[in-house]
Amino acid sequence: MRASFRIGRIAGVPVGVNWSVLVIFLLIAWALSATQFPRAYPGRPVVAYVAAGLAAAVVFFLGLLAHEVSHAVVAKRNGLQVQGITLWLFGGVAELRGEAPNPGAELRIAGVGPLVSLLLGFLFGGIAVVLSLAGADGLLLGSLAWLAGINVLLAVFNVLPAAPLDGGRLLRAAVWKATGDRTKASVVAARAGWVLGALLIGLGLFQFLTGFGVGGLWLALIGWFLIGAAGMEERQARMGSALAGVRVGDVMTPQPQTASAEMTVADFVDHYLFAYRHSALPLTEDGRPVGLVTLDRVRGIPAERRATTTLAEVACRAGDLVLARPEEQLNDLLPRLSECTDGRALVVVDQRLVGIVSPSDISRAVQRGSLRHQTAGDRR
């Protein structure tokens, strides 16, 4: 999930917000200020309801942020790199680079988020109880009670044993610990996520068809998201297993054809296009990669501009290139490749280009890795 804009850093981790957060933020604020608060506390000015609804929604998202920051902090303490945190429609996600080194680390990283949400729920609930005992009765008390309930609900929902929820990570840690097989544990958690998603879709559609309103559709939407995310996690787990132990140098295309950044698009199309076998062309300067051109990028330049446009102007810039080392594990490269628009990595040694990794290279590696694991299984 990509961030639409960044809001800063917390604990050294970049924090971003996707535009979809605005949707759920407005829905929460509207539901509280237009329905729940007026029904529970009638007779207040409209502006008071709106202010209370907006404030509760803001604090709720701050709680979500605390939930994800806790994942990031514990992940860093367990040796993982954290690329960033993104808040979006279904809450938030801490983007971790790599896998937990052992079941214990997986347990700690996954468990801390729901624990933080639970503690926040108890905190808001405790403050609400104290205010109630002191005789308070108003929108502040109502907002605190809602925040207590929603954070406890968030904690409970997140510990359901199904990927990609935190509970799915806890289930994976338990199965991993019991079997010693990370891939099997990931598949079990993903299958559980698929089952939970299907149940939520069924329950949501039943509620909608029996007159419970759009809340049922929202539940079905969450279920649909869980099924998609669980399926992706299972595919990634199987791919990771197939590529275990495979290095970048094992799959790269060595010594790829290159071009000068100063060549015009017209010159490339008229004289060099059919001489190149691949759909991506690294640009080099004294052997160092300075860009990457794909046929899709070239195709986007109108014919009348090709004579005055250089390859450097249409290429992926040097700062955006995905660089790898031959000895690097291919599984460590995959997360970076998925974030690259061009889907390729340039392999360098001492800053000099020695190879390129493309999606077709990875596909062949997965097929060969799967065959290798299948043969090993047959021998057993």
Protein Blocks (a to p, Z undefined) as FASTA:
>chain_A
ZZfbdcbdeehiacdddfklmmmmmmmmmmmmmmmmmmmmghiafklmmmmmmmmmmmmm
mmmmmmmmmmmmmmmmnopacfbdcddfkopadddedjdfbfklmmmmmmmmmmmmmmmm
mmmmmmmmmmmmnopacfklmmmmmmmmmmmmmmmmmmpccdfbfklmmmmmmmmmmnop
aklmmmmmmmmmmmmmmmmmmmmmmmmmnonajmlmmmmmmmmmmmmmmmmmmmmmmmmm
mmgoiafklmmcghiadddfkbcfklmmmmmmmmpmbfbdcddeehiafbdcdfklmmmp
cfklmmmpcfklmmccfklpccddfklcfklmmmmmmmpmnlpacddeehiafbdcdfkl
mmmmmmmmmmmmmmmmmmZZ
